[in-house]
């Protein structure tokens, strides 16, 4: 049984993903997001480097269809070796 949620689905849901500013970091994140949200547009990713350019923050807004989908996406992102934080 799905747990209760205050979010009404479907909804556009922004995820903030942070990691070291490696050349392929954004592509790895997009690959994970697309596994859970196949309609996600990679061109919509917002990128913001840290002030020292050591880290990169990405904002990926997905069309979320359920809490289960968001939970699975969050789990996969946080398990990825390049990802430091997901908000």
C-alpha positions in Angstrom: 0.0 0.0 0.0 1.3 3.5 -0.9 2.0 5.7 2.1 0.0 9.0 2.4 1.4 12.0 0.7 0.5 15.7 0.6 1.6 16.0 -3.0 -1.1 15.8 -5.7 0.0 13.8 -8.7 0.8 14.3 -11.5 3.0 17.3 -10.7 6.1 19.0 -11.9 8.7 18.2 -9.1 12.1 19.9 -9.0 15.0 17.8 -7.7 18.3 19.5 -6.7 21.2 17.1 -7.1 24.8 18.0 -6.0 28.1 16.4 -6.7 31.7 17.0 -7.6 32.1 19.0 -10.8 33.3 16.0 -13.0 32.9 16.4 -16.8 30.3 13.6 -17.0 28.4 14.3 -13.7 25.4 15.8 -15.4 25.1 13.0 -17.9 25.2 10.4 -15.2 22.4 12.2 -13.3 20.3 12.6 -16.5 20.7 8.8 -17.2 19.3 8.0 -13.7 16.5 10.5 -14.0 15.4 9.1 -17.4 15.2 5.6 -16.0 12.4 6.8 -13.7 10.9 9.6 -15.8 11.3 8.7 -19.5 9.6 11.9 -20.6 12.2 14.1 -18.8 13.8 16.6 -21.2 17.6 16.7 -20.5 17.8 20.1 -22.1 15.8 21.5 -19.2 18.6 20.7 -16.6 19.7 23.8 -14.8 23.4 23.8 -13.8 25.0 25.9 -11.2 28.7 25.6 -10.2 29.7 26.3 -6.6 31.7 29.5 -5.9 35.0 27.6 -6.1 33.8 25.4 -9.0 34.6 22.2 -7.1 30.9 21.2 -7.0 28.0 21.3 -9.4 24.3 21.7 -8.5 21.8 20.4 -11.0 18.0 21.1 -10.9 16.0 18.4 -12.7 12.2 19.0 -12.9 10.4 15.8 -13.5 6.7 15.2 -14.2 6.1 13.0 -11.2 3.2 10.6 -11.4 3.4 9.0 -7.9 5.2 9.0 -4.6 6.5 5.6 -5.4 8.2 6.9 -8.5 9.8 9.8 -6.6 11.0 7.5 -3.8 12.7 5.1 -6.3 14.3 8.1 -8.2 15.6 9.5 -4.9 17.0 6.1 -3.9 18.8 5.7 -7.2 20.2 9.2 -7.2 21.5 9.0 -3.6 23.0 5.6 -4.2 25.0 6.9 -7.2 28.7 7.2 -6.4 29.0 10.7 -8.0 26.0 12.2 -6.1 26.7 13.9 -2.7 23.3 15.4 -1.9 19.7 15.2 -3.3 17.0 17.7 -2.1 
